[in-house]
Amino acid sequence: MSKAEKEALDREVRNIAENPNIGDEKKGDLKSVFVHKFKLQTNLYLLAYRKTRVDIELIMIGSQENYYRDSKSHIKST
């Protein structure tokens, strides 16, 4: 990632921290996981996170292709 992309990602993480309900809550295997979609340049990215009692747990960031399949396997392995 370029420096500008990292700064944009930091802004998106701050947006989530300020408003944890910004993402869409998933169902089924991904219950209690929220996904926030945003663009970096021309690419759509998805950032999965969970709300804890006091914090936000960032789970995974990636492009839309195969994102949910990869998220499920990543979450099951943690």
C-alpha positions in Angstrom: 0.0 0.0 0.0 1.1 3.5 -0.8 1.4 6.1 2.0 -1.8 7.8 0.7 -3.6 4.5 0.8 -2.4 3.8 4.4 -3.6 7.3 5.4 -7.0 6.6 3.8 -7.2 3.3 5.6 -6.4 5.0 8.9 -9.3 7.4 8.3 -11.7 4.5 7.7 -10.6 2.8 10.9 -11.1 6.0 12.8 -14.6 6.3 11.2 -15.4 2.8 12.5 -14.1 3.7 16.0 -16.2 6.8 16.1 -19.3 5.0 14.7 -19.1 1.2 15.2 -22.5 0.8 13.5 -21.2 2.2 10.2 -20.7 -1.3 8.8 -23.3 -3.9 7.9 -23.8 -6.8 10.4 -23.5 -10.2 8.7 -25.6 -13.3 9.4 -25.0 -17.0 9.6 -21.3 -18.0 10.1 -20.3 -14.4 10.2 -22.9 -13.4 12.9 -21.6 -10.5 15.1 -19.1 -9.5 12.4 -19.6 -6.1 10.7 -18.2 -5.2 7.3 -17.5 -1.6 6.3 -17.0 -1.0 2.5 -14.9 1.8 1.2 -12.9 2.7 -1.9 -9.2 3.4 -2.1 -8.6 5.0 -5.5 -10.7 2.8 -7.8 -10.7 -0.4 -5.7 -13.5 -1.4 -3.4 -12.2 -2.8 -0.1 -14.1 -4.5 2.8 -13.0 -4.2 6.4 -14.4 -6.8 8.8 -14.5 -6.0 12.5 -16.3 -7.0 15.7 -17.5 -4.9 18.5 -16.2 -5.8 22.0 -17.3 -4.2 25.2 -14.7 -1.5 25.1 -13.0 -1.7 21.7 -13.3 -2.6 18.0 -11.5 -5.8 16.9 -10.3 -5.5 13.3 -10.4 -8.9 11.6 -9.6 -8.6 8.0 -9.2 -6.2 5.1 -9.4 -7.2 1.5 -10.9 -6.6 -2.0 -14.4 -7.8 -2.7 -13.3 -10.9 -4.6 -13.7 -14.1 -2.4 -13.8 -11.8 0.6 -16.7 -13.6 2.5 -15.3 -17.0 1.8 -11.9 -16.0 3.1 -13.4 -14.2 6.1 -15.2 -17.3 7.2 -12.1 -19.4 7.1 -10.1 -16.7 8.8 -12.6 -16.3 11.6 -12.9 -20.1 12.2 -9.2 -20.4 12.5 -9.0 -17.7 15.3 
